[in-house]
């Protein structure tokens, strides 16, 4: 495409030499005809862009007075923006201002070197870039420059056509590759489909066989259902008859129940009358025993005592730790491990509760110090003694009497074993000192203590029973 409007294709020097008469020629013979002005050639786009780039590159190097006014602002642009933003103005100025084109051409040819000289001589190297040759030819405009531009356009078009052909070949090769790949995939898929079809056919055969078996099973099930319905109808008849018989039997049973209730009422009345007679006899027996006990106490002249058997053991133990009162095993109640038995045993008349102190405290609140353990246990036992009125003795291991004990609650006796003897032995002494027939309850989880006191007729209970009793209090 032309840059702008057409102009003469000869340099000013050529035009001046052409206008001057040749030496030895008669001027009167007449001047030669001037060459016609041809329009600007249509430039391929790569050639046009290269011309603008070359001009933009040399534009800042021109003196300010040689730069046309429209291009002075473009000359100040950055190099990467000069050719891009000033391309229209540069192209227009090259077309309209031959002097400016000559100034640009001089600098471009100087920068081009041998290639520029070859283009000016009209002998461009065959290996040169056709776009570069066409751009230099357009600026320098030697003889035959239009042919150089046409050849460059043909070369550019040939390169473009070659690129298009190469792209088409590449696309064709890609399509051929994709087609080959698709054929391979299709073959694989076809194999898979054939395998799937064979499997489906096999499964279809199996399903048909299963359908036949299910049909046969359905017919058999329907036959069994008909038989079951017949049996159900028969059983319903039997059930109806059995229900009628059961109703009749129920009426008879209700009649017998009414007769039994009437007989029970008569029996309760008789039992109440008999119990009244038994209560009268028991009251008379207890009254007789009480009067006999009063008479026996009067006859033996027994005075009330202020010391209990455990006090004698404590006194004797304090005077002589080796002394042990003699006593034989007595027939007392059997052992029980039920914690609820503690309340029942403490409810017996004149019961004596003996506690293995450290055995209970270390099991219940062993995280405390020994002093805090003793204080908590003795305080709790004081509450039990106040509630039940029973005698309570707690025994601790210790070679000598401990200091820092809290005040002993009323009804609670605190004993410490002496050197050479354990609290277990002291507990057995206390049990042996009790008279036969008195309920003695020993609280300890030590099996040896439990076995020892059981042989002497005491009631051994675990430490958990007392701990639960204390927590409830």
C-alpha positions in Angstrom: 0.0 0.0 0.0 1.4 3.5 -0.7 2.6 5.5 2.3 0.8 8.7 1.1 0.4 10.5 -2.3 2.7 9.7 -5.3 5.8 11.7 -6.2 8.7 11.7 -8.6 10.9 8.6 -8.3 14.2 10.4 -9.0 16.4 12.0 -6.4 16.9 15.8 -6.7 20.4 15.3 -8.0 19.1 13.0 -10.8 16.4 15.5 -11.6 18.9 18.4 -11.9 21.3 16.4 -14.0 18.5 15.3 -16.2 17.2 18.9 -16.7 20.7 20.2 -17.6 21.7 19.9 -21.3 24.3 17.3 -22.1 27.7 18.6 -23.1 28.0 18.9 -26.9 24.3 18.8 -27.5 22.7 21.7 -29.3 20.2 23.2 -27.0 18.3 24.4 -30.0 17.9 20.8 -31.1 15.2 20.4 -28.4 15.2 19.0 -24.7 14.3 15.3 -24.1 10.9 14.5 -22.8 10.7 14.3 -19.0 9.9 10.9 -17.5 6.3 10.5 -16.3 5.5 10.7 -12.5 4.5 7.2 -11.4 2.3 6.5 -8.3 3.7 5.2 -5.1 4.1 1.4 -5.2 1.9 -0.8 -3.0 4.2 -1.9 -0.1 3.8 -5.2 1.7 3.0 -4.7 5.3 6.4 -6.1 6.6 8.2 -3.6 4.3 6.1 -0.7 5.4 6.7 -1.5 9.1 10.5 -1.9 8.4 10.7 1.6 6.7 8.9 3.2 9.7 11.2 1.4 12.1 14.4 2.5 10.3 13.1 6.2 10.1 12.1 6.1 13.8 15.5 4.8 14.8 17.4 7.7 13.0 14.9 10.4 13.8 16.4 11.5 17.2 19.9 11.8 15.5 18.8 14.4 13.0 19.4 18.1 13.8 16.3 19.8 15.1 16.0 22.1 12.1 16.1 19.1 9.7 13.2 17.4 11.5 9.8 18.3 10.1 7.5 20.1 12.4 4.9 17.2 12.6 7.7 14.8 13.6 9.4 16.9 16.3 7.1 15.7 19.0 7.4 12.1 17.7 11.2 12.3 18.0 10.9 12.8 21.7 9.0 9.5 22.2 10.7 6.5 23.8 12.2 4.1 21.3 9.6 1.4 21.8 6.7 3.9 21.4 8.2 6.0 18.5 7.6 3.5 15.7 4.3 2.3 17.2 2.6 5.7 17.9 4.3 7.8 15.3 4.0 5.4 12.3 1.2 7.4 10.5 3.1 10.7 10.8 6.4 9.2 9.8 4.9 7.5 6.7 3.1 10.6 5.6 6.3 12.7 6.0 8.4 10.3 4.0 5.9 10.4 1.2 5.3 14.2 1.1 8.9 15.4 1.9 11.6 14.1 -0.5 14.3 16.2 1.3 13.5 14.6 4.6 13.5 11.2 3.0 17.0 11.9 1.6 18.3 12.9 5.0 16.9 9.8 6.6 18.2 7.7 3.7 21.7 9.0 4.2 21.8 8.0 7.8 20.1 4.6 7.2 22.5 3.7 4.4 25.4 4.7 6.6 24.1 2.3 9.3 23.3 -0.4 6.7 27.0 -0.6 5.5 27.7 -3.0 2.6 24.0 -3.9 2.2 23.1 -0.3 1.7 25.8 0.2 -0.9 24.7 -2.9 -2.7 21.1 -1.7 -2.8 22.2 1.8 -4.1 24.2 0.0 -6.9 21.1 -2.1 -7.7 22.8 -5.4 -6.9 21.2 -6.7 -3.7 22.8 -10.0 -2.4 20.6 -13.0 -2.9 21.0 -14.0 0.7 19.9 -10.7 2.1 16.5 -10.3 3.8 14.1 -9.2 1.1 12.2 -7.0 3.5 15.3 -5.2 4.5 16.4 -4.8 0.8 12.9 -3.5 -0.1 12.9 -1.0 2.8 16.4 0.4 1.8 15.4 0.5 -1.9 12.3 2.5 -1.0 14.3 5.0 0.9 17.3 5.2 -1.5 15.3 4.8 -4.7 18.1 3.7 -7.0 17.3 2.6 -10.6 15.0 -0.5 -10.6 13.9 0.1 -7.0 10.3 -0.7 -7.9 11.4 -4.1 -9.1 13.2 -4.6 -5.9 10.1 -3.8 -3.9 8.0 -6.0 -6.2 10.5 -8.9 -5.7 10.4 -8.3 -2.0 6.6 -8.4 -2.0 6.7 -11.6 -4.0 9.3 -13.1 -1.5 7.2 -12.0 1.5 4.1 -13.4 -0.1 6.0 -16.6 -0.9 7.2 -16.8 2.7 3.6 -16.2 3.9 2.3 -18.8 1.5 5.0 -21.2 2.6 4.1 -20.5 6.2 0.4 -21.1 5.4 1.3 -24.3 3.6 3.6 -25.4 6.4 0.8 -24.6 8.9 -1.7 -26.5 6.7 0.8 -29.4 6.5 1.3 -29.3 10.2 -2.4 -29.2 10.8 -2.9 -32.0 8.4 -0.2 -34.0 10.1 -1.9 -33.3 13.5 -5.3 -34.3 12.1 -3.7 -37.4 10.7 -2.1 -38.2 14.0 -5.4 -37.5 15.9 -7.2 -39.6 13.4 -4.7 -42.4 13.9 -5.0 -42.0 17.6 -8.8 -42.0 17.3 -8.7 -45.1 15.2 -6.5 -46.8 17.8 -8.8 -45.6 20.6 -11.8 -46.8 18.5 -10.2 -50.2 18.1 -9.6 -50.4 21.8 -13.1 -49.3 22.5 -14.4 -51.8 20.0 -12.5 -54.6 21.7 -13.9 -53.4 25.1 -17.4 -53.2 23.6 -17.1 -56.7 22.2 -15.9 -58.0 25.6 -18.7 -56.1 27.3 -21.2 -57.5 24.8 -20.0 -61.1 25.5 -20.2 -60.4 29.2 -23.7 -59.0 28.9 -24.8 -61.9 26.8 -23.4 -64.3 29.4 -25.2 -62.3 32.2 -28.4 -62.3 30.1 -28.2 -66.1 29.9 -27.6 -66.3 33.6 -30.6 -63.9 34.2 -32.8 -66.0 32.0 -31.8 -69.1 33.9 -32.5 -67.3 37.2 -35.8 -66.2 35.8 -36.8 -69.7 35.0 -35.7 -70.9 38.5 -37.6 -68.0 40.1 -40.7 -68.8 38.1 -40.5 -72.4 39.2 -40.0 -71.3 42.8 -42.9 -68.9 42.5 -45.2 -71.7 41.4 -44.0 -73.9 44.3 -44.5 -71.0 46.7 -48.0 -70.3 45.5 -48.9 -74.0 45.9 -47.5 -74.0 49.5 -49.4 -70.7 50.1 -52.7 -72.4 49.1 -51.9 -75.3 51.4 -51.0 -72.9 54.2 -54.3 -71.0 53.7 -56.2 -74.2 54.0 -54.3 -75.2 57.2 -54.8 -71.6 58.5 -58.6 -71.9 58.0 -58.5 -75.3 59.8 -56.4 -73.9 62.7 -58.7 -70.8 63.0 -61.6 -73.2 63.5 -59.7 -75.1 66.2 -58.6 -71.8 67.8 -62.2 -70.6 67.9 -63.2 -73.8 69.6 -60.3 -73.5 72.0 -61.2 -69.9 72.8 -64.7 -70.9 73.6 -63.4 -73.7 75.9 -60.9 -71.2 77.5 -63.7 -68.8 78.2 -65.7 -71.5 79.9 -62.7 -72.5 81.9 -62.0 -68.9 82.8 -65.5 -68.5 84.2 -65.1 -71.7 86.2 -61.7 -70.4 87.4 -63.2 -67.1 88.5 -65.9 -68.9 90.4 -63.2 -71.0 92.1 -61.2 -67.8 92.8 -64.2 -66.2 94.5 -64.6 -69.3 96.6 -60.8 -69.1 97.4 -61.0 -65.5 98.4 -63.9 -66.1 100.7 -61.9 -69.0 102.3 -58.9 -66.7 102.5 -61.0 -64.1 104.3 -62.1 -66.7 106.8 -58.4 -67.9 107.2 -57.2 -64.3 107.7 -59.7 -63.8 110.4 -58.7 -67.0 112.0 -55.0 -66.1 111.7 -55.6 -62.7 113.2 -57.3 -64.3 116.1 -54.5 -66.8 116.5 -51.9 -64.0 116.3 -53.7 -62.1 119.0 -53.4 -65.1 121.2 -49.7 -65.5 120.3 -49.1 -61.8 121.1 -50.7 -62.2 124.5 -48.6 -65.3 125.2 -45.4 -63.5 124.1 -46.2 -60.4 126.2 -46.8 -62.6 129.2 -43.5 -64.5 128.6 -41.5 -61.2 128.2 -43.1 -59.8 131.4 -42.3 -63.0 133.2 -38.6 -62.8 132.0 -38.3 -59.1 133.0 -39.7 -59.8 136.5 -37.4 -62.8 136.8 -34.4 -60.6 135.7 -35.3 -58.0 138.4 -35.6 -60.7 141.0 -32.3 -62.2 140.0 -30.5 -58.8 140.1 -32.0 -58.3 143.6 -31.1 -61.7 144.8 -27.5 -61.4 143.5 -27.2 -57.9 144.8 -25.6 -56.6 141.6 -24.8 -53.0 141.7 -24.6 -50.8 138.5 -21.0 -50.8 137.0 -19.2 -47.8 135.7 -16.6 -49.7 133.6 -17.0 -51.9 130.6 -14.9 -55.0 129.6 -12.9 -52.9 127.0 -11.9 -50.5 129.8 -10.3 -53.4 131.7 -8.4 -54.4 128.6 -7.2 -50.9 128.1 -6.1 -50.6 131.7 -4.4 -53.9 131.7 -2.7 -53.2 128.4 -1.5 -49.8 129.7 0.1 -51.5 132.8 1.4 -54.6 131.1 1.3 -54.8 127.3 2.1 -58.6 127.4 -0.9 -59.4 129.5 -3.8 -60.9 127.7 -7.1 -61.9 129.3 -8.0 -65.5 128.8 -11.2 -66.3 127.0 -12.5 -69.2 124.9 -14.3 -68.9 121.6 -17.9 -68.2 121.9 -20.8 -69.0 119.6 -21.5 -65.7 117.9 -23.2 -64.6 114.7 -21.7 -65.5 111.4 -19.6 -63.1 109.2 -21.3 -61.0 106.5 -19.8 -58.8 103.8 -22.9 -56.7 103.2 -22.2 -53.1 104.1 -25.9 -52.6 105.0 -25.5 -55.1 107.9 -23.6 -52.4 109.9 -26.8 -50.5 110.6 -28.6 -53.7 111.6 -25.7 -54.8 113.9 -25.4 -51.4 115.5 -29.2 -51.5 116.2 -28.7 -54.6 118.5 -28.9 -53.9 122.2 -25.6 -52.9 123.9 -23.5 -53.4 120.7 -19.8 -52.7 120.8 -18.1 -51.3 117.6 -14.4 -51.9 117.3 -12.6 -50.1 114.4 -9.2 -50.9 112.9 -8.2 -47.2 112.6 -5.5 -46.9 109.9 -7.0 -49.7 107.9 -10.2 -47.6 107.4 -8.6 -44.2 107.0 -6.0 -45.2 104.4 -8.7 -46.8 102.4 -11.2 -43.9 102.6 -9.0 -40.8 102.7 -5.4 -41.8 102.4 -4.4 -38.6 100.6 -4.6 -36.7 104.0 -1.9 -36.7 106.7 -2.1 -39.3 109.5 -3.2 -36.6 112.0 -6.0 -35.4 109.7 -7.0 -39.1 109.1 -7.3 -39.8 112.8 -9.2 -36.5 113.4 -11.7 -37.2 110.6 -12.3 -40.8 111.7 -12.7 -40.0 115.4 -15.1 -37.2 114.7 -17.3 -39.4 112.5 -17.3 -42.2 115.1 -18.5 -39.7 117.7 -21.5 -39.0 115.5 -22.3 -42.7 115.3 -21.9 -43.1 119.1 -24.3 -40.2 119.6 -26.9 -41.6 117.2 -26.9 -45.2 118.4 -25.7 -44.9 122.0 -23.4 -47.9 121.4 -19.9 -48.3 122.7 -17.2 -47.4 120.2 -13.5 -48.3 120.3 -11.0 -47.2 117.6 -7.5 -48.8 117.6 -4.4 -47.3 115.9 -0.9 -48.7 115.4 1.7 -46.8 117.4 4.6 -47.5 119.7 3.6 -44.6 121.9 0.7 -42.4 122.4 0.3 -39.8 119.6 0.2 -36.1 120.3 -2.2 -33.6 118.7 -5.3 -35.7 119.0 -8.6 -33.9 118.9 -10.9 -34.1 122.1 -12.3 -37.6 122.3 -16.1 -37.4 121.6 -18.5 -38.9 124.2 -18.9 -42.6 123.8 -15.7 -43.1 121.8 -12.6 -44.8 123.2 -9.2 -44.3 121.4 -6.4 -46.9 121.9 -2.9 -47.1 120.5 -0.9 -50.3 120.3 2.3 -50.4 122.3 5.8 -51.2 121.1 6.1 -54.9 120.1 2.4 -55.4 119.5 0.2 -54.4 116.5 -3.3 -53.0 116.5 -4.6 -56.3 115.1 -3.5 -58.1 118.3 -5.1 -55.4 120.5 -8.4 -55.8 118.6 -8.4 -59.5 119.2 -7.8 -58.9 122.9 -10.8 -56.5 123.0 -13.0 -59.1 121.4 -11.8 -61.9 123.7 -12.6 -59.7 126.7 -16.3 -59.3 125.8 -18.8 -61.6 127.5 -20.5 -64.3 125.4 -23.7 -63.1 123.9 -22.8 -59.4 123.5 -22.8 -58.3 119.9 -19.3 -57.1 118.9 -18.8 -55.6 115.5 -15.2 -55.3 114.1 -14.6 -53.1 111.1 -11.4 -54.0 109.2 -10.5 -55.1 105.6 -7.6 -57.1 106.9 -8.5 -60.8 106.3 -6.3 -62.0 109.2 -8.1 -59.6 111.6 -11.5 -60.8 110.2 -10.6 -64.5 110.6 -9.2 -63.9 114.1 -12.3 -62.1 115.5 -14.7 -64.4 113.8 -13.3 -67.4 115.7 -14.2 -65.5 118.9 -17.8 -64.8 117.9 -17.5 -61.2 116.6 -19.1 -59.8 113.5 -16.3 -58.8 111.0 -17.3 -56.2 108.4 -15.2 -54.5 105.6 -13.9 -50.9 105.9 -16.3 -49.8 103.0 -19.3 -50.4 105.2 -18.1 -47.9 107.8 -16.9 -45.4 105.2 -20.4 -45.4 103.6 -22.0 -45.0 107.0 -19.8 -42.0 107.7 -20.5 -40.4 104.3 -24.2 -40.8 104.9 -23.9 -39.1 108.3 
